[in-house]
């Protein structure tokens, strides 16, 4: 952890909290296991672990998949620390903590070669899959093979396809990863989940793919302190204590209840029917904390709420191809009033760039686009968009300036849409408001996802780099533009700027933090000037925690990383 790259991580201080007290119990959950201690066996072996209590979590969006190869959804990722642990966690302070390995590779311990191109993982010899099968280096090799196989259609192969030359099992507990060139973000992107070879290889051999494997939604064989046990669509998911995990949990069960909307979650929190509330908005804090039974905790995790503008000429409105029209959209939107009226501006100030919540890479030189409706009108006039027929909406060459503004069904976002529609009308821009359920909104190109198909001009959601706390991303690169020939791409906007691509490639292999920060300043300047990303507000994770759930330490990387330490105090 002493080389230059790790110095980067030491600068990232993520919010932390340990909550301990007692209060009202959650309701309507399965009975907890007995707390009676098991006797030691006659041979003097340690007693089997005992578990007690159920922690209940509410989700306002249902996961789309439990195999990380096929999802980038936050709510799927939140569950992973229960059933599919990474090579190392990141704790509440942003520090890596070994899980499947004996130590995190570094230059000092010999795990990272001097040229930065060879990474050696020394695996623990006591880690078992939940069915008792030992985890070995072969599972790492198999995971790499599945990601890279052209018979599978994962939701992106980055960074394995660009930077990993080979993954070898030197012996059952030694994995050697050889890179094509140094890769700065390896610690937060490579092998943060592992697939069970003994479960999925027979599926691959029989079907020629694991795209439709039952395990993807029913991973009853896992690698963590809990084991997936049930998923009732539209209702709940359950995870039970894993007795063969080397660091067993204290809880008997984690129960994840799916609720239809923010109001239903708020009601559950206030009634004491949930221990952890997720994806909260800052305007709820005062109400939730009023009786002293709940604490709301903000945690930096790289997320910003934003508009992603579709500039793909094959799918978008012709006006979106003009940078001055995109600038007018930004200037016509009073995001400052939206934040003041609907949120808490001290927690959710308007952001300027995609990296505003990724210290130390946010560039303080950038200010959020201002609200200036008169300048927006001037720019639209200059671009030739005028109201020629007197219907209140600008038009050009017979095309009305009506933009599809899409998001999911979250109540806060629907309220924002309504306000924006009124603001845009003042400058002559029409808004077609579209809301998709989350299981549709995030769908891939192959599954008919509206963003992937380009069925929008403005899409709103909260996003962060998959590599957080590292700033690396391919979201805005040319080669990730989604289309029929590249259905597993991640760039739904169709934004392609060769100059930007060059800078992204340079930062990916730059191991000097100062030089890398400068590259990201240049990246942000280009995107800022191109008006393809319009920040709405900084969006730290807001978690509510009941007083009865003790030992919670939220991380901005893996929120539930220490679930094995959680316990219930009735």
N, C-alpha and C positions, 0 to 999 in steps of 0.2 A: 504493500500500500504506500510505498515511499516514492515511486517514480513520478514524473511530471503529471501524468494523467490522473493519478490518484490525488494529487494536490487539488485538482479541479473539484473532485468530489468533496474534499474537506471544506470547500467554500460554500457548499450547499447545505444550509441549515434548514431542515424541514421542521414544521411545527410538531411539537410532541405534547402528549398529555397522558398522565396515568390517573385513572379515575377509580376511586374506592369509596364506598359508603354502603348504605342499605336502604331499601325502599320497598315499593309495592312489587309483587311478582307479576310476570307476564301471564296471560290467561290463554286457555284453550289449546295448550300444547300437550304432546304425549308425556306421560309420567316419566320422571327421571329415574335412573337406575339407583339401586340401593347404595348407600354410602358405607355399608358394613365392610370392614377390611377383610380381604381374603387371607387365609392362613398360609404361611410358608409351607412348601411341600417338605416331605420327609427327608429329602436329600439336601435340605438347607438352601435351596434356590430361593431367590427373591420372590415375594408374593406377586401374583398377577396384578396389574394396575386396576384400580377402581375408578369409576367415573360418576359424576353427580351433576345434575342440573341441565337445563336447556336454555340456551341463549337464542332469542328470537330477533331476526333482522327483517325489516321491510324493504322491499324493492318496488319502485314505481315503474320499472321497465323489466320485462321478462328476458332472461338471457336467450340468445339465439342458438348457441352451441356451447358445448363444454370441452370440445377438442380445440386447443388454442390455434391449431393450423387453420381453422375455419371461422375465426371470429376476431374482430378488433373492437368489440363492444365492451364498454367499461364494466357493465354489470356482469358480464361473463368473467372478465378479468378479476373482479372483486372476489369471486368465489375460489379462485385458483389456490390461494394459500391453505385452504381446507384440505383439498384432495390431490393437488399436483404441485408439490413444492419445487422451487428452483434450485439451481446449484448453490446459490447464496441469496439470502434475503437482504433487504435494506431496512435498517431499523428506523426508529422515530427521529434519529438525528441524521439520517442519510448515509450511515456507515454500512458497508457490506458485512454480513454475518454468515459464515459458512453453514451450509445445511447438508447438501449431498457430498460435499468435499471436506477434506480435513483442514484446508486453509485456502483462502482466496489467492489465486496466482498473482505474483508480483515479480518485479525485477529482483528484489531483495531475497525472496525465497526460492528463486530459480524457476518459478512457474511461468514467467514471461521472459522470453529470450531477449538478448540485448538489441537485436534488430526489430523487435516488436512483431515478429512474424510467426512465432511458435508459442502456443499456450498449452501448458500441461496441467491437467486436472487430476489430482490424487483423490480418488473417491473413498468415502468411508466404507468399511467392510461390514458394517452392521445395519445398512439400510435395506429394507425389504419392501416390496410391493405389498399391498394390503392382503393379498392371497398367500403371503408367505414366501413368494419367489424372490430370491436376492436381486437387487438392482445391480447391474454391472456395466462396464464400459460398452458392452454390446448394445445396450439400450440407447446410448448416446449415438453410436454409429447408425443404428436403425432410425432414430429420429431424424438425423441429417439426410439419410437416404429417402425417407418419406417426404420430407420437405422438397427435395430436389427431383424426385421422380416425376417425369412428364405424364405418368399415368394418374397422378393426383392433381387436383386443382386447389391448392391452398390459397388463402387470402394473402398472397404475396410471399415471395421467397427471400426478400431482403432481410438481412445483409448476407445470407449464406451464398446466394448466387454470385454476388459481386466480389466478396472478400475471402471466402473460405475455399481453400484448394482441396483439403482432405480432412477427414476425421477418422482416426485410427484407434483401435483398442489394443494398446501395447500389451496389456494383461487385464484380468478382470477388474482391477481397480485403478487403471491408468488410462486416461484419454489424452491423445495428442492431437491438437487442432493446429493445422498448418494453414496460414493465411497467404494469400497471393501478394499482399502488401500490408503494411501496418494499418490498423483500423482503430481509430480513437474510441469508438463507442462499443467496443467488444464486451465490456463488462456489464452493460445494461441491455444487450441485445442477443448475445449468443447463449443458447441453452438455458433460458430462464423457464423452460418447461421441458419435460422428457416424456416420451411415449413408451408404453410397455411392449417390448418386442414380442414377448411370449403370448400376448393377447392379440396384437394387431398383425403380426406377420402371417399367421394362417389366413386371416381375412384377405390380406393383400395377395397371397398366393392363389386363393380360391377365386377372388373377384377381379383381380388385376388392378385394384385401387382400394383405398380406405375411405374414399369420399363419402360412402354411404354406410360405413361401419356402425353397428349398433352402439359401440363404445363412445362414439362422438356425442351422443346425448344420454348415454347410460354408462358412465365410466365407473362401474362398481369395483374395478381394480385400480387403485390409485396409489399415490406416493405422498403421504402427508399424515398429519395428526388425526384427520377425520377421513371417513370413507363415504362416498356418495351412496345414498340408499334409496332416494325416491325423487321423482319429478312428476308432479301432477300439473299439467299445462293449465295456466291461468289461475293456479291456486298456490302452490308451494314447491320448494325443494328442501330436502333434508339430508343432513350429513351426520353420521354417527361416529363415535370415538373409535379410533383404530388401535386395537390392542397390540399390534405387532410393530407399531412405529417406535423408533428408538428413543424418542422424546415424547411420551404419551401425554395427551391433554388432560385437563382436569374436568372438563365438561363431558357429559354423556352425549349431548347432541347440539347441533346448530340447525335451527329451523328458519328457513327463509320464506317469508310470506309475500306473495305477489299481490299488490294492491292496485286498484285501477287508476288512481291519480293522486296528486299531491294532497288533496283534501282528505282522502281516505287514510293516507299515511299520517297526516297531522292528527286526525282523530284517534288513530291507534296509539300514537305517542302519548297524547294527552290522557288517554284511558289507561295507560300502563300496560298495553297489550304488546309492546315491542321494546326490546332493549337497545337496539341500534336503528336509527332512522338515517336514510341515505339520500343524497342528492337534494338536500334542502336548499331553500333560498333564504337570503338574509332577512327578508321581511317577516320570517316566521320566528326568529330568535326570541324576541321579547315574550311572545305568547307561550312558546314551548318551555321557557325557563321560569315562568311566573310562579309556579308552585314549589320550586326548589327540588323537584324530583328528577329533573333532566338537565344535563349540561350539553350545550351545543359547542362543538369544537371545530374551528377552521384549520385546515391543513393544506399547505401549498403542494400542489401536485402537477404544476405545469399547465393547468387548464385555463382557457379563456373562452368565453362565449363570443361568437363571431358570425359574420356573414361571409360565406364563400361564394364568390361570383362566378357564374358559368360563362367562360369566354371561348367555348368550343364552337367554331363556326358551323358545325354540322347539326348542332342541337339547340343553340341559344337564340334569343331574340337578336336581330341585326344591330340594334342600338348598343348591345353589350360589347361589341367589338371596338367601340370608340372609347378611348381612355377618358375623354372629357365627359362622356355620359356617365361612366362609372364614378368619376369624381363628383359629378352632380348628384348622384344617388347618395354618396357619403355626406355631402354638404346639405342635402335636403332632409337629413335625418337627425333630429335632436336627441341623440343618445344620452346626453347629460340629464335632460328632464326625465327621460325614461328611467334612468337609474335612480334619480332622486325620488320619483313617484312610486316606483314598483319595488325598489330594493333598498339597501343601505349603502350609500356612496363611500363610507369609510371602509367597508369590506369589499364592495364591488365597484370600484372606480372604472371609468371607461379606459380600455386598453388601446394601445397604438399598434402593436405588432403581435405576431404569432408567438414570440418568445418573451413576452412581458412578464410571464410567471416562471421563467427559467433562469434564475440567477446562476452565474454572473453574466449570462449572455444577453439579457435584455439591454437594449441600447437606450439610455436615458435621453439621447438627443432627439428622439422622435416623440412628438406630441400627438394625441388623438386628433383625427380630422375634426375641424370645427363645425359648428352649425351655422350655415350661411345660406339661407334659402334664396336671397337675391342673387348671389353669385351662382347658385345652382341654376336659376332661371336664365341668367346670361349665358352660361355654358351650353345649356340646352338649345337656346336660340341660335347660338353660334354654330352648333352641330346640325342645325336644320330641323330640329324637332320643335314644331310649333302647332298650336291648336287651330288648324285650318278650317274645321267644320263646326267649331263653337260648342263641342260637346263636353268641354272641360278637361279633356285628355289630349296631350300633344300627339302629333302624328307626322309621318314623313313617307312620301311615295306610297300613300294609301295604307300604311301600316300604323296601327295605333300603338302608342308607347304604354302598353300594359304588360307588366312583368309578373311572372309566376314566382311567388314568394312562399317557399315551402319550409316546413319543419315538422316535428312530431307533435303529439297531442298533449304535451306538457302544458298545464294551464298558464304558467308564467309566459311561455313563448306565444301562446295564443293571444294573451293580453298585449304583448309587445306588437304582434302583427296588427292588431286593431288600431293601436296608436300610430304605427308607421303608415298604415293605409291613409289615415287622416293627414299626416304630415306630408306625404308624397302628393296628395291631391292638391295641396296648396301651391305646388310648383308644376302641376300638370302631368304627373306620373300616375298611371293607374296600377293597382295591385290586385292580382288574383291570388287570394289566400288559400293555401292548400295545406292540410294536416294529414299526416300518415301515422298509423300506429307504428310503434318502434320496431316491431318485427318485420314491417314492410319498409320503413324509412331507411334502415341500414342494410337492406338486402344488396347482394352483389349484382353485377351485370347479368350473370347467368340466371339469377333468380328474379330478375325483373325489378331491381331496386330503382326507385325514381331518381336518386342522385346519380347512380352509376349509368343510367340511361340518358342522363342530361335533361330530365324533364323539369327544368327550373331555370330561373335566372339568378335568384338569390336563395341560398339554403342557409338556415340558421341552426347551429348546434354548438356544443362545447367540445373543444378538441385540445389535445396536447401531443407532444412527440411520444411515440411508442418507446423511445429510448430514455425517457426522463429517468433520472436527472440530467442525462446527457442531451444536448440539443439536436442531435442528428435526426434527420427525417428525409424521406424521399417523396413526401406528399405533393410537392410542387415541381417535380422534375418531369422532363419531356417523356422519358421512357416509361413513366408510370401512368401516362394518359390512358384512360379506360376506353376501349372500343371492342368491336367484335373480334379483332385480331389479338387483343390484349385484355381479355375479360377479367383477369385477376389483378389488373392494375389498381393503384390506390388514388390516382389523381383524377377525381370526378370532374374537376373544373375545366379540363382541357387546356390548362395554362402551360405554355411551353416557351421558355426564354433561354436560349443557348448560353447567354452570359451568366445567368443564374445557375444553370447546370454545371458550368465550369467551376463556379465557386463552391457549390455543394460537394463536388468531387474533391476539391482541394481541402475543404475542412475535414472531410472524412478520414484523411490520412495524416492530418496535422496533429502531432502529439504535444506541441507547445501550446499551453492554454492561452497565453497572451496573443499569439499569432492567430489561433483559432477564433478567439473573440473578435479580432479585427475582421476576419473573414465573415463572421456572422453579422457584423455591423454593415458590411457591404451588401450582404444578402437582404437584410431588412430594408436598406435604402432602395434597392431595386423594386422590391415588392410594394413598399410604401408609395413609390412614385407611379407604379402600375395600377394601383387601386383594384387589386384582385382579392384583397382580404380587408374587411372592414371590422375592426374590433368593436364589440358591444360592451363587454365589461370583463374585468378580471374575475375569475371564477374558482376561488379556492374550494376544495371539498368542504362541505359543512356536514358534520355527523352529529346526531343527537345520541347521547348515551344515558341510559337509566342508572340511577344510583345503585341499583341492586347488582349490576354487572361490574365486577372488579377486574383490574389488571389490564385494561385496554390501553394500548400504546399505538396510536395511529401513525402510519408511515405514508408519505406522499407517493411512494413507489408501489408498495404492496400494503394497502390499508389494513388488512387483517393478518399481517405477517406473524403476530405473536398470539394467535387464537389459542394455541396450546397452553397459554398462561391464564386465559380468562377463567373466571369462576363466578358462581352465583352466591350472593349473600342475601338470604331471605329476610 
